Amino acid sequence: MPHRWLLLLACFWVLFMLLVASKFITLTMRSPEGYGIKQGLLTVLPELEKMTVTEARKFHIDSPPTVDTLKNMTHIDLIHKERLELLRSVCRNGSFRNLSHSGISKFVLDRIFVSDRHKILFCQTPKVGNTQWKKVLIVLNGAYSSIEDIPENVVHDHDKNGLPRLSSYSMEDVQERLNSYFKFLIVRDPFERLISAYKDKFVHNPRFEPWYKHNIAPVIIRKYRKDRTEIRGGLQFQDFVRYLGDPNHKFLDLQFGDHIIHWVTYVELCAPCEINYNVIGHHETLEEDAPYILREAGIDELVSYPTIPPGITKYNQSKVEYYFSKVSKRDIKRLYDRFEGDFKLFGYKEPTFLFP
């Protein structure tokens, strides 16, 4: 009988020592901040939707997230947080100040459309699918019950589409909306956007806006065409690039008025370093970004983004190379110097294939 008690006592002692050892091991493996397992001993990575270890390490976070926070983040959440972090980082970089900062002028406020009913601000950046976003806001504002009901000639008629611009409000109301509303804009590879603007306004002109061909093009040709005796064929892309890359382009911009919105920089259009945007959509990933924006704005159950034709958002490098193959390296460099802020703020790679 005494042997039995001794055996039980020995078993309890062994169990007690094992518990103490287990607690000691757990404490030594925790990091000082208490965010998980100490690096080098064991790596624990929560399972994220379609996210690789490389992508997780690439994403910079000011304070380490908890495991529960990471589990609730999807791959697209991380992409959009990374875009905002990049934007803010470049905005803080003093060496890019001249390229990245623009005051919140009336020109900028004219570009921002308002939905007071749903507390949304949308900054228009032409040639990146903005017509469809305007349709979304028109429906949200109650002017039409569905996107399909909106006549095409109404979308850009600001007297009829029920879309107020932020510039129509008092400065006090402007500030209140900038501080409290959900704000977003869409961007696209800057050089591909310029090609789209050139083709849309000076080649095809599908909306029949004759002033681009008859009033703006001749002025650019007279000033920037190298062989001024050659006037056939309308505005050439090389002429357009020389105009955009000219450090003195603002003299013509003033003459052209608001028509320049189709080719000026995102910095000039939307002041991204001065306005704290909630989401930056990319034209190249619009299929994923559109539903994300609707969800973040809290309107995904009220309206849907129109169907996107297959392949229309894909970056076309061969098209960019073709158009710029006709442009001198000097003119390309001057153009890039002007749009460098757009490339850096929104994470687009500089066109190295254009520089041998």
Secondary structure as UniProt FT lines:
FT   HELIX           2..29
FT   TURN            32..33
FT   TURN            39..41
FT   TURN            49..50
FT   HELIX           53..58
FT   HELIX           67..71
FT   HELIX           75..92
FT   HELIX           94..96
FT   HELIX           97..100
FT   HELIX           106..111
FT   STRAND          112..115
FT   TURN            116..119
FT   STRAND          120..123
FT   HELIX           130..140
FT   TURN            141..142
FT   HELIX           147..149
FT   HELIX           152..155
FT   TURN            158..160
FT   HELIX           166..168
FT   HELIX           171..180
FT   STRAND          182..187
FT   HELIX           190..198
FT   HELIX           199..204
FT   TURN            206..207
FT   HELIX           212..216
FT   HELIX           217..224
FT   TURN            228..229
FT   TURN            232..233
FT   HELIX           237..245
FT   TURN            247..249
FT   HELIX           250..256
FT   HELIX           257..262
FT   HELIX           266..270
FT   TURN            272..274
FT   STRAND          279..282
FT   HELIX           283..285
FT   HELIX           286..296
FT   TURN            297..298
FT   TURN            300..302
FT   TURN            310..313
FT   HELIX           317..324
FT   TURN            325..326
FT   HELIX           329..345
FT   TURN            346..347
FT   HELIX           352..354
//
